[in-house]
Amino acid sequence: MKTLVMTFQNEAGRNVSLRLRYPKGTLTNQEVKTLMDTIIQKNIFASTGGDLVGKVSAVIQDNAVQTFDLS
């Protein structure tokens, strides 16, 4: 399962991560930047350390699952 992990800095200087499962495969660097800027500008999410004020990083994690036959 792929997950887009966006990490922001809040007013207290702590990192806050938002995870979105199943991002589209054609996601571009500019689209992620725009999304993160919009989240900050519109103050969509609350954190215990205050408003989100900056972008720290964005990555797509791919958590592959392997099933073992135990019979």
ROKOL-28953 format. One record per residue (C-alpha): residue in one letter; x, y, z. Coordinates in Angstrom, 2 decimals. Example, Ala and Ser with C-alpha at 12.3 -4.5 7.8 and 13.67 -1.06 7.14 Angstrom:
<rs>
aa  c1  c2  c3
a  12.30  -4.50  7.80 .
s  13.67  -1.06  7.14 .
</rs>
This chain:
<rs>
aa  c1  c2  c3
m  0.00  0.00  0.00 .
k  1.38  3.41  -0.94 .
t  1.00  6.37  1.40 .
l  1.85  10.03  0.88 .
v  3.40  11.32  4.12 .
m  3.53  15.11  4.39 .
t  5.43  16.55  7.34 .
f  4.80  20.10  8.51 .
q  6.21  22.27  11.28 .
n  3.75  23.81  13.73 .
e  3.98  27.05  15.72 .
a  5.70  25.24  18.59 .
g  8.47  24.10  16.24 .
r  7.41  20.43  16.33 .
n  6.87  18.23  13.30 .
v  3.36  17.04  12.43 .
s  2.78  14.36  9.77 .
l  -0.33  13.85  7.68 .
r  -0.77  10.58  5.82 .
l  -2.90  10.04  2.73 .
r  -3.33  6.48  1.53 .
y  -3.34  5.52  -2.14 .
p  -1.98  8.70  -3.76 .
k  -2.35  8.83  -7.52 .
g  0.62  7.35  -9.37 .
t  1.19  10.49  -11.44 .
l  1.55  12.84  -8.47 .
t  4.10  15.57  -9.21 .
n  6.42  17.57  -7.02 .
q  4.48  20.76  -7.82 .
e  1.14  19.16  -6.91 .
v  2.48  18.12  -3.50 .
k  3.93  21.61  -2.88 .
t  0.61  23.21  -3.83 .
l  -1.33  20.81  -1.62 .
m  0.90  21.49  1.37 .
d  0.75  25.26  0.81 .
t  -3.06  25.07  0.64 .
i  -3.23  23.08  3.88 .
i  -1.09  25.72  5.62 .
q  -2.91  28.72  4.11 .
k  -6.42  27.46  4.83 .
n  -5.45  26.25  8.33 .
i  -7.35  23.01  7.72 .
f  -5.81  20.86  10.46 .
a  -5.25  21.57  14.14 .
s  -2.25  20.37  16.10 .
t  -1.48  20.47  19.82 .
g  1.45  22.80  19.08 .
g  -0.61  25.36  17.20 .
d  -1.15  26.08  13.52 .
l  0.89  24.43  10.80 .
v  3.35  27.08  9.60 .
g  5.90  25.38  7.34 .
k  6.69  22.45  5.07 .
v  9.36  20.00  6.24 .
s  9.17  17.04  3.84 .
a  6.97  14.85  1.68 .
v  7.55  11.21  0.76 .
i  5.64  8.32  -0.71 .
q  6.04  5.18  1.37 .
d  5.39  1.82  -0.23 .
n  4.62  -0.82  2.36 .
a  4.70  -4.13  0.53 .
v  3.05  -7.06  2.26 .
q  4.28  -10.61  1.90 .
t  2.02  -13.46  2.98 .
f  3.48  -16.80  4.05 .
d  1.75  -20.13  3.61 .
l  1.80  -21.70  7.06 .
s  -0.07  -24.89  6.22 .
</rs>
